[in-house]
C-alpha cells in the first residue's frame, strides 16, 4: 500500500462520517495529520483535519493541483471536485468491467 504523504495525493477516508469518500490532500500538518478537501462538502477554505491512519492512500496524484497549491496560485473547488469525480467514474467503470468477466 502506498503511504507517501504529498500534496495532491488522492485518499479515501476509512473512518468517520466521510468513510468511503475520495479526498485530495491539500495540506500537511505533521507526520500524523493532513488537511483534506473534496471541493464539494469539504472546500479548500475549510479543509478537514484528518489522521493519516484513518486514510487509504490511492496511487493517483493530481500533480497540476499540487503544483498550484505549492506555487500559492488560486485553486478552485470545482477543479478538485471534477478531478475526483472523473477518478470515481473511472473506478466504477473498471469495477463494472471486472464484474462482467
C-alpha contacts under 8 A as a table, 3 or more apart, distances in Angstrom:
res1	aa1	res2	aa2	distance
1	X	57	X	7.26
2	X	57	X	5.79
2	X	58	X	6.80
2	X	59	X	6.57
3	X	57	X	5.92
4	X	57	X	7.75
5	X	9	X	7.17
5	X	28	X	7.76
6	X	9	X	5.76
6	X	25	X	7.01
6	X	28	X	7.53
7	X	24	X	7.74
7	X	25	X	5.25
7	X	26	X	5.48
7	X	27	X	6.33
7	X	28	X	7.37
7	X	61	X	7.99
7	X	66	X	5.23
7	X	69	X	7.90
8	X	24	X	5.62
8	X	25	X	5.25
8	X	26	X	6.23
8	X	61	X	5.24
8	X	62	X	4.80
8	X	63	X	6.04
8	X	65	X	6.22
8	X	66	X	4.61
9	X	24	X	5.71
9	X	25	X	5.48
9	X	57	X	7.41
9	X	58	X	7.17
9	X	59	X	7.62
9	X	60	X	6.21
9	X	61	X	4.33
9	X	62	X	6.35
10	X	22	X	6.86
10	X	23	X	5.82
10	X	24	X	4.71
10	X	25	X	6.58
10	X	57	X	6.45
10	X	58	X	5.40
10	X	59	X	7.25
10	X	60	X	5.72
10	X	61	X	5.87
10	X	62	X	7.35
11	X	22	X	5.73
11	X	23	X	5.33
11	X	24	X	6.09
11	X	25	X	7.25
11	X	55	X	6.09
11	X	56	X	5.46
11	X	57	X	4.56
11	X	58	X	5.37
12	X	19	X	7.45
12	X	20	X	5.86
12	X	21	X	5.51
12	X	22	X	4.50
12	X	23	X	6.10
12	X	55	X	5.62
12	X	56	X	5.02
12	X	57	X	6.54
12	X	58	X	7.28
13	X	16	X	7.54
13	X	18	X	6.05
13	X	19	X	4.77
13	X	20	X	5.40
13	X	21	X	5.75
13	X	22	X	6.68
13	X	23	X	7.50
13	X	54	X	6.16
13	X	55	X	4.70
13	X	56	X	6.31
14	X	18	X	7.73
14	X	19	X	4.74
14	X	20	X	5.89
14	X	54	X	5.44
14	X	55	X	5.52
14	X	56	X	6.53
15	X	18	X	6.91
15	X	19	X	4.93
15	X	54	X	5.49
15	X	55	X	7.51
16	X	19	X	5.48
18	X	21	X	5.66
22	X	38	X	6.96
22	X	84	X	6.76
22	X	88	X	7.88
23	X	36	X	5.89
23	X	37	X	5.44
23	X	38	X	4.80
23	X	84	X	7.24
24	X	36	X	5.40
24	X	37	X	5.50
24	X	38	X	6.18
24	X	80	X	7.43
24	X	84	X	7.94
25	X	28	X	7.50
25	X	34	X	6.69
25	X	35	X	5.84
25	X	36	X	4.58
25	X	37	X	6.72
26	X	34	X	7.68
26	X	35	X	5.59
26	X	36	X	5.47
26	X	37	X	6.57
26	X	44	X	7.65
26	X	47	X	7.77
26	X	66	X	7.50
26	X	69	X	7.41
27	X	34	X	5.68
27	X	35	X	4.67
27	X	36	X	6.94
28	X	31	X	7.94
28	X	33	X	6.68
28	X	34	X	4.47
28	X	35	X	6.11
29	X	32	X	7.63
29	X	33	X	5.41
29	X	34	X	5.24
29	X	35	X	7.13
30	X	33	X	5.26
30	X	34	X	6.86
31	X	52	X	7.87
32	X	51	X	5.69
32	X	52	X	5.55
32	X	53	X	7.60
33	X	49	X	6.58
33	X	50	X	5.57
33	X	51	X	4.56
33	X	52	X	5.59
34	X	49	X	5.78
34	X	50	X	5.58
34	X	51	X	6.54
34	X	52	X	6.66
35	X	47	X	5.67
35	X	48	X	5.36
35	X	49	X	4.63
35	X	50	X	6.20
36	X	42	X	7.59
36	X	47	X	5.40
36	X	48	X	5.20
36	X	49	X	6.55
36	X	50	X	7.05
37	X	40	X	7.96
37	X	41	X	7.95
37	X	42	X	4.86
37	X	43	X	5.51
37	X	44	X	5.93
37	X	46	X	7.99
37	X	47	X	5.09
37	X	48	X	6.44
37	X	80	X	7.87
38	X	41	X	6.60
38	X	42	X	5.37
38	X	43	X	6.28
38	X	77	X	7.51
38	X	80	X	6.07
38	X	81	X	5.74
38	X	84	X	7.29
39	X	42	X	5.78
39	X	43	X	4.58
39	X	44	X	6.64
39	X	76	X	7.79
39	X	77	X	4.10
39	X	78	X	5.96
39	X	79	X	7.47
39	X	80	X	5.25
39	X	81	X	4.66
40	X	43	X	5.90
40	X	77	X	6.99
40	X	78	X	7.85
40	X	81	X	6.26
42	X	46	X	6.43
42	X	47	X	5.54
42	X	48	X	6.58
43	X	46	X	5.47
43	X	47	X	5.76
43	X	77	X	6.06
44	X	47	X	5.32
44	X	76	X	7.89
44	X	77	X	6.41
50	X	54	X	7.12
50	X	55	X	7.94
51	X	54	X	5.51
51	X	55	X	7.23
52	X	55	X	5.38
53	X	56	X	7.93
62	X	65	X	5.63
62	X	66	X	6.24
62	X	83	X	7.81
63	X	66	X	4.93
63	X	67	X	6.00
64	X	67	X	5.24
64	X	68	X	6.38
65	X	68	X	5.11
65	X	69	X	6.31
65	X	75	X	6.96
65	X	79	X	7.86
65	X	80	X	7.62
66	X	69	X	5.13
66	X	70	X	6.21
67	X	70	X	5.04
67	X	71	X	6.02
68	X	71	X	5.08
68	X	72	X	5.95
68	X	73	X	5.00
68	X	74	X	6.91
68	X	75	X	6.53
69	X	72	X	4.95
69	X	73	X	6.09
69	X	74	X	7.57
69	X	75	X	6.94
70	X	73	X	7.71
75	X	79	X	7.07
76	X	79	X	5.37
76	X	80	X	7.02
77	X	80	X	5.31
77	X	81	X	6.11
78	X	81	X	4.92
78	X	82	X	5.93
79	X	82	X	5.36
79	X	83	X	6.13
80	X	83	X	5.21
80	X	84	X	6.14
81	X	84	X	5.34
81	X	85	X	6.00
82	X	85	X	4.93
82	X	86	X	6.07
83	X	86	X	5.26
83	X	87	X	6.32
84	X	87	X	5.04
84	X	88	X	6.07
85	X	88	X	5.04
85	X	89	X	6.14
86	X	89	X	5.11
86	X	90	X	6.17
87	X	90	X	5.03
87	X	91	X	6.21
88	X	91	X	5.07
88	X	92	X	6.22
89	X	92	X	5.13
89	X	93	X	6.12
90	X	93	X	5.08
90	X	94	X	6.18
91	X	94	X	5.14
91	X	95	X	6.04
92	X	95	X	4.97
92	X	96	X	6.03
93	X	96	X	5.07
93	X	97	X	6.20
94	X	97	X	5.07
94	X	98	X	6.27
95	X	98	X	5.18
95	X	99	X	6.37
96	X	99	X	5.18
96	X	100	X	6.50
97	X	100	X	5.29
97	X	101	X	6.84
98	X	101	X	5.46
